[in-house]
Amino acid sequence: MRLPAARSGGGLGIAAMSYILIDYLRHLSPAWHARLQPVLWTVLALIAITRVPYYRHWTAEFRAAIPFVGSMIFMLSALLFEALSVRFATAVLGLDWHSDTDPLPDTGQWLLLALNEKLPGTIVQILRARIIGLHHFLMLFMMLAFSVLFDSVEAPGLGLGARYMFTMAVGRLLRAITFVSTILPSARPWCASARFRVPTYPHYWAQKYYVPYASDASAIRQIINQDMAYADVGNYPSDCRPDWGSMSFLIDFLRPTASEGSSWFGLLKKAGGGCNDLIYSGHMLVAVLTAMAWTEAYGGFSSALVWLLVMHSAQREVRERHHYSADCIVAIYVGILLWKMTGFIWPLKDASKSKRLNKLDKIQSRLLQAAKDSDMDKVTELLKEVELGGQETQNKGPIKGLWLFACAIIFFALTIVVLAFTLTSDG
């Protein structure tokens, strides 16, 4: 497959790869990393700010602001639902189930272990290296979105951000529905007991509908025939039930313990990535959406490098047993398909084409007459009208009320960059 050419030079690709290399210095030389990383971010931020007065698409950015905010609210809602689902999937069966249940057989893990024996040691070390993580892919997308200031990416940048967040939200919702539907054991059996304080025994729902029929073949055959839970539940301790007021309905889903405090939201902040298999991988979804956005919006050789980083991240997820191979494979094709399905949000190419066609339709008779009269000046003038009719009104810079909007957007975007970098720096 031939990669699309980069829109303008290779400056964005160079900046992105410089960021990856400098950030990897934290493993090779922490002292140099501490010196160079602040310099890189300061230089990139100053360059972006100096481009603001010369940006010509503030009107388009203003029109994209509402979809951007709506997509952000949708994404935050999806992440909240996902956090609830992560806690439920971990808590419903209890800690004993997580520690006693064997991981699933994963042929991808076998393949990587076999390659460790066959490949040269240097290549194996490169495959093991923690070159890129979740926060890197988020930062790469931030850099991509900011590059609209340099006309490296088609405006509006907020439209690109809206598409990214909307697609992310849909992907996260589908992911949560998937992993909460069938609970699979983690590839790291010790994870739940190390990170969660949920009860060791199963929830009442699991006591009644799962435990009696989990391993007894005759009981499974009987419940299939009867299609009704019939076994005696047995005696289990009672769950802690704090007073959460109007949010008390979440107790059965979150299963708090007395030592975890009285805040339901505090439990969700501890959810992290969960401690059972969350099919499909959320890290890989972020990586794939970033790569898809980079390929479509910018293209060039740097997009191939981004996809190589996606593949490296996928094998590390399996190698380090954060996910099974199936989780990463599903995340890759789901991310690609979802990105292809949300093209109506950005870019606005179809709208521009439609405007040109409408304009051409209106002047068709005049264009034909000019052609019959061999009036090439008139033909050129009419074609120029068609081209201008498909273009957005461009401003030489942010003027009047748009100045305030421009400053607010830059401040907000830089804040998001800082928050994304600090809150996801641990992966």
N, C-alpha and C positions, 0 to 999 in steps of 0.2 A: 504494500500500500504506500502510495506516495504522500509524503507529508506536505501540508500546505506551507507556502513560503511565509516567512515572517513579514509582518505588515511594514515595519520600518527598521531596517538594520538589525543588529543583534544586541543592542544595549540592555534590553530587559533580560534576555537570557544570561548575559554576562553578570548582571547584578544578582540574579537569582542564584546562579551557581556559586558566586562569591559568597553569598549568604550561607549556603550549605557548607562550603569548605571552611569558612571562618567559624561557624558554629560547631563543626566537628573538632575544632582545636580544643574544645573543652575536655576531650578524651586524650589528646596528644600533648597539649601544652596549656594547662589552665591559665597560666600567667598571660600568655599571648592572647588567649581567648578573651580574658578580662579587659585587655587593652584594645583589641581590634573591634570587638562587637559593638561597643558604644559608638566608636568612630563611624562604623558602617551605617548604623541606624541614624546617627545625626546627619551624616552627609546625604543619605537618601531622603530624609525628612525635609532638610533645607532645600534640596533640589526640587522636591515636589511643591513646596510652598512658593518658591520663586516662580513656578509655572502658573500659579493660580490666576494672576492678572491677565495672562495671555490665552487662557482657556476660552474656547468659542462656543461651548455647548451647554451653558448654564441653563438655558430654557429647557432643553431636553432633560437635564438632570432634575430640574424642578418638577417636570411632568412625571418623572419616574420616582419621585420621593414617596408618594402614597403607596404604590406597589411595593417599594422597598420596606417601608415601615410595616405594611401588612404582612409581608413575607417574614419579617423578623418576629412579629408576634406569633405567627403560625409556627415558626421554627421553635421558639421558646416553649409554646404549648406542647409541641411534639416531644421536645426534650423532657418536659415535666412528665408526660405520660410514659415515656421510656424509662425514666428514673423510678416511677411507681412500679412498672412492670419488672424492672431489674430486681428490686427489693422483693417483690412477691415471688418471683421465680426462685430466688435464693432461699427465702424464708419458709415457703409453704411445706417443704418436705423435711425441714430441720437439719441441723448440722451433722447428725449421725449419718444421714443418707449421703451427704456429700463426701464424708471421709470413708465410708464403707463401699461406695459404688465405684467400680473400676472405670477408668477412661475407655472411650470407644476406640476400636482398632482404626488407625489412620494410615493408609498406604502412603500418603504424602510425607509423613514423618519417617516411615521406613526408607523412602527414596532419598531423603536428605541425609539420613545416617549412612546409607550405602555410598552416596556421593562423597561424604567425608573421607571414606576409605580409598576412593579412587582418584579424586581430584588433587592437584598439587596443594601443598599446605598454604601457600600464599592466597590462592583463590578461596580456600575454605575460610581463612581469616577475614577476607573481604566480605564473604557472605555472612559471617557472624557479626561483623562490625555494625555498631549502632549509628549508621550514617544519617538516617532520617527517621523522624517520628511524626506523631499527629500534629504537633505545633508547627513543624516545618511546612507541612502541606497547607495549613491554614495561613501561614505567613506568605507562602508562594502565591496563594490566591489574593491576598491583600496587595501584594506587589503588582499582580496582574491588573487588579481593579484600579489601582492608583495610576497605572500607565496610560489611562485615558488622557491624563494631563499632557502627555507627550504625543498624543495621536498614535500610540502604538497599538491601542485597542479601540474598537469602534464604540463611540459614545451611544448611550449614557452609561457611565460607570455604575450608577445606582441601579440601572436596569440589569447589568451583569450580576451585581450583588443580589438583587431580588431573585433572579433565576437560580443562583447558587443556593440561597437560603430556602427558597420554595422547594427545590429539588431535594435538598437535604432533609427538610421536614417530612416530605412524602416518604423518602427512604427510611427515615427513623420510625415513622409510624408503621410502615410495613414490617420493619425489623422487629419492633416490639410485639406486634401481633403474631409474628412468626415464632419467636423464641418463647413467648408465654403460652403458646398453644400446646407445644410438646416440650417438656422439660428434659434436657439432656445433661449428662454429667460433664463436669469440667475436665479438661486435659490436665489440670493441676488439682489433685484431690485435696491438698492441704489449704487451698485458697480460702474457702469459706470460714474455716475455724480460725484462720489468722486475721481475717478482715472484718468478720461480722459477729455480732453478739446475739443472733436470733436463737430461739429455743432449740434444744437438741432433738426434740421429738417433733413429729409431723403435726400440721394443723388438722383441725377436725375434719375438714373436707377431704384431706388426704387419708386420714384415719378411716373414714367411711368408704371412700370410693376407690382408693388405690392400694393401701397397705395389705388388706386381706387377699388381694388378687395379684400381687406383684410377682410372685415366684411359684405359686402352686398351680401346676398345669390343670389339675382337676377343677380347682376353683375358677380358673380362667374359662374353662370349657363350660362350667355351670352358669357363670354370669353371662356368657354369650347366649346360652339357651334361654335363660330367664329374663335377660335384659333388665335386671333389677338388682340393686345392692342388697344382699341378704345376710352377709356375715356379721358376727358380733364385733363391735368396735374395740372393746377391751377398755382398760383403765389407763388414762393418760392425765398428766397434770393439767391444770387450767392455765390459759394464757393470761399474761398481764394486760389489764385494760385501763390505761390512763384516761384522764378526762381531757379530751381534745375538743370538746364543745361540738360545734357543727361539723367538724372533720372526724368525728369518732367513727364514721363508717369506714375509714381507712385502716382501722386497727386490725381487721381480719386480713387485710392485704399486706400490711407492713410488719405485723407481729412484733411490736416493740417489747423490750425487756425493761425491768425496773432500773437497770444501770445506764440506760441510754438517754435518760432525761425525758422531759415532757413535751418536746417539740417534734411534731411530725415532719416539719421541713428539715430539721437537723438530721433526721434519719436518711432523707433523700440525698442530702449533700454527701453522705458517707457511702452512697451506693457505688460510685465509681463505675467500673466496667462489669460489675457483677462477678459471681463465682460459680456459675454453671455455664454451659456452652450457650452463648448468645448468638444464634445463627440469624443473620449473617454478620460479619465483622463490621462494626461501626468505624473502626480505624480505616479499614480498606474502603469503605464507602466514601469517607472524606478524601482519601487519596485519589480514588478514581474520578470523583467529581472535579477535583482540582486539575487532574490531567486532562479530562474532557474539556473543561473550560479553557485551559491553556492551549490545547490543540486547536479548538475552534476559533478562539479570540485572537491568538497570536501566531501559532504555527511555528514553522522553522525547525532547525535542528534541536533547539532547546526543548521542544515538546517531546522529542524522542528521548532526551535525557530524563525528563519528568516521568515518562512511562517506565524507563529503566528503574528509576527510584521506586515507582509503584510496585514493580515486580520484586525488587529487593526487599521492600517492606513486607510483601505478602509471604515470601519464604521465611522471613524472620518471625512473623506471627506464628507460623507453623513450627519452625525450629525451636522457638522458645516456649511453645505450647500455650500461647495465649488463646489460640483458636485451632480448630481442626481445619484440614485442607478444604473441606466442603464449604466452610464459612467464608473463606477468602475467595474461592471460585464463584460462589453465588454473589458475593458483594461486587465482584468485578463486572459480571454481566448485568446485574440489577442496576448498578451505577451508570453503566453505559446506556442502557435502555431508558432509564428515567431522565437522563440528560437529553437524550434525543426527543423525548416526549414533551419537554418543557420549552421548546424553541419559540413558542408563541410569546414568551416574556421578553426575550432578548436574543439576537439583535433585531432591529426594526427594519430589516431589509425588505420584507414583503410589503410593508406599508409604503416605503419609498417607491418601490416598483409599481404599486397600484396607483399612486399619485401620478407617476409619469405616464402610465397607460391611459388614465382618465384625461390628462392634459392632451395627449396625442390624439385621443378620440375627438376632442373638442375642435382641434385645429386641423383635422384630417383634410377637409375640403380645401382650406386655404393652402395647405402644404402641397396638395396635388396640383392646384392651380399655379402655384409658384414654380413647380417642377415643369409643368407644360409650357410656361412662359420662359423657361430657362433662366429664371431670376435666382441665381445662386446666393446672392446676398440675402434675399428674402427667405430662402430655404434655411440658410445658416441661422438667421434670426429666429425663425420658428422652432428649429431644433434646440436652440439655446433656451427658448421658453420652456420646452419640454423638460430639459435637464434641470433648470432652476425650479420647475414645478414639483420635482421629486425630492428636492433638498429641503432640509429643515432650515428654518430661520436661524441664522447664526449670529451671535453677538461677538463683537471684538473683545469683549471682556465682561465680567460681571458688573452691571451698572445698577444704580439706585437700589431697589429692594433686593435685587439679586446678590449684592455685596454681602448683605447680612446672611442670606441663605448660603452663599459660598463659604463664608467663614464658619458658619455653624456646621456645615457638612464636613469641612476639613477637620475641625476640632473633634466632631463626633467620630469620624473615621479613624483619626489618630488614637482616640481613646479606646476604640474597639481593638485596634492593633495592639496596644499595650495590654489590655485585658486578656486578649487571646493568647498573647505571648506568655504572660505570667501565670494564667490559670491552667494552661495546657503544657507548660514546660516540662512537667513530669510524665507526659504521655497520657 
